[in-house]
């Protein structure tokens, strides 16, 4: 079976959306009232006590897909509590082939809606050491700005969780918008092309690289306000 190469981003938006800062500020000081789904609360409750008692670093791998990145992150951070979260049970069930990449370290994979999970974690005063968002769907159509994490009502919870944020995408504008959103919270971010010798740690990253697409990375410390 021949694997299809990843398609490049198709968009009618050619720069940072002019309404990015407007929506970030709109939700900055409002409460997100959407009810929390039962399965999300159950997933959160399954690790809440463990996190509360943990005295080391807590690392969150959001939109973890099949959990390959979660396993790699766990292997690279043997003294941390590493949690991967994805909304798809089907993707999470495909994690067995990646477990060896954890190099024997324990990690946890949870099925939850991140709109719920991030809020619950922020309300419980979680403080992350690191937060990864690797290749989430950027919704590249101009009219879909509010479907992107930074222009949605859950974004204040992402900032509240703190930690060193790492995001990756094959759409440069998406990460530029995130940097604009973080500036609204006095958080500095850098966006650069990912080094060619960087080893892929997600299936998406591998597909984009094999297709010859440029990959980009955002780095931001959410615990420190910028001058």
N, C-alpha and C positions, 0 to 999 in steps of 0.2 A: 504494500500500500504506500503510495507516494504522499508525503505530507505537504499540504499546501503552505506556501509562504504567507506570512502575515501581511495583511493589507495595510497600506499607509493611511494615515489620518486623512479623512475627507471632511472639509469644513468650509462654511461660508463666512467664517470669522478670521480676520487676518491680523489681529493684534489683540492686546488685552481688552476684554469687553469693557465698554465705557461705564457700565452700571455695576462693575465689580465692587468698588468701595461703597456704593449706595446700599447694596444688599448686605454687605458685611456689617455696616454700621446699623442697619435696620434691625438686625438680629442680635447685636452686641449686648444690648441691655434688656432683652425680652426673654421670657420663659417659653421653652418649647413644650407645648401642652399635649402633643400627640401621646395617646395611651401607649404604655410599654407592652409589647407582645409577651404572652405567657412564656413562650419558648426562650425568649431573650432573657427574661428575668430568671428562669431556671438555670440557664447557662451561666449567668453572672453569679447567682447564688452558689453554684457548684465550685467556684474558686474564690469567692469573696472572703471566706474565713481564712483560707490559705494565704491570700495576699495580705490580709490584716495582720497575720502573725509573722509574716516574712520580714526578716531584718536585712536582707540584701537588696540588690537591684531588681526592679520589675521592668520587663521589656514586653511591649505589645506589638504584635505583627498584625495589623488590620488589613482586611481584604486579602487574607493569606492564601485563598484558593485551595490548592491541594496540599498546602503546608510544606512545600519544599523549602521555601525561604525560612519558615519557622524552624525547621530542623537545622538548617545551616546556621541561623542566628544562635540557636541553642548550643551548637558545637563551638561557636566562636566566643560564647559567653557562659562558660561552664559554672560560674558561681551565681548566675542570675536566674530568676523565675521568669520563664519565657512562655507567653500565651499567644496563640494564633486564633484569630476570629474571622469567620466567613459566614455569609448568609446561606450558602449552598451545602446541604448535607451530602449531595452527590459528589461534589469536589472534595470535601473533607474525607470521604470514604476511600478516596484514591491515594491516601497518604502513605500506605505501606511501603511503596517502592522508594520513598525518600527517607525513611526512618534512620537508615545507616548514616545519613549526612549529619545527624545530631551527635555523632561520635560518642554515643553512650549516654548523653545528657538527657534528662527528663524534660519534656515540654508538654503543654496542654493545648489541644485544639477544641474550639467551641463553635457551635452553630448558633449565631445570633444576628439580629439586625443591628448594625453599628449605630443607627440612629437611636436605638435603645441602649445598647451596651455602653457607649461613650457617656451617655447621660448618667447611667447608674454608677459608672466608675467615678465620674466627677463628683456626684452627690456623696459618694463614699470617701471622698478626699484621697483617691489614689494619686500617687506622685510617681510618674514614670521616669526611669533613667533614660530609656530610648523608646521611640515610637516609629515604626516603619509603615509606610503606605506605598507599596510597590506595585505600580501599574494598575491602579483602579481605573475603571471606565471614565474617561474625562467628559463624556457627552459633548462632542465637538460642535454640534449645531449651535449657532448663535442664540437661538430661541431657548435653548436648554441650559442657560447659565445657572439657574437656581437648582438644577439637579447636581451640580458640582459641589463637593463638600464645602468649599470655602464660601459659597454664596447660599448656603442652606442654614436653617435655624439650629442645627446641631453643632455648628462650628465653634461657638463659645466653649463647648465641652472639650473639644479637641485642644484648644489653647489651655484650658484649665488643667488638663492632665499633665502638662509640662513635658519635660524631657527633651532629649535631642531628637528632632524630627528629621527623618530621611524619606524623601519621596522620589519616585522614578516614573518616567513616562517617555513615550516616543513623540509627545506633543509638547513642544517648548512653551507655547502660549499658556497651556494649563498650569505649568509650574510658575510662569511669570505671574499669573493671576493669584496663585497661592502666596507668592512673595508680597504682592500688593495687599492682599487680605491680612497677612501677618503684620504689615506695617501699620495697619489700623489698630493693632494691639500693641504697638511699640515693640515688635519683635523683628529682628533683622534676619534676612534669609539670603543665601547665595544660590544661584542656579548656573550650572555648567554642564557641558557635554561629558558624558560618562567615558572614562578611559577605555580604549579599545581592548586593553588586556584585562579588564575587569571580568571575572568569571561570572556567568549567568547564575542566578539563584532562584529564578522563577521560570516556568514554561513560557510566559509571555516574553520575558527578556531574551530567552534563547531564540524564540521565533523571530523577534524583531531583528536580532543580531544576524541571524542566518539570512534574513531578507535584505540585509545591507542598510537597514534604517538607522539613523542617528538616535542615540538614547541619551536622555538628560536626567540630571539628578539635582534635587533641592536639598539643602542642608540648613537647619535652623535650630537654635537653642531657645526653646520656649520658656525656659526658666529665667531668662535674663532680658530685661527691657533694654531696648536700644536707646542710645543717646539722641 
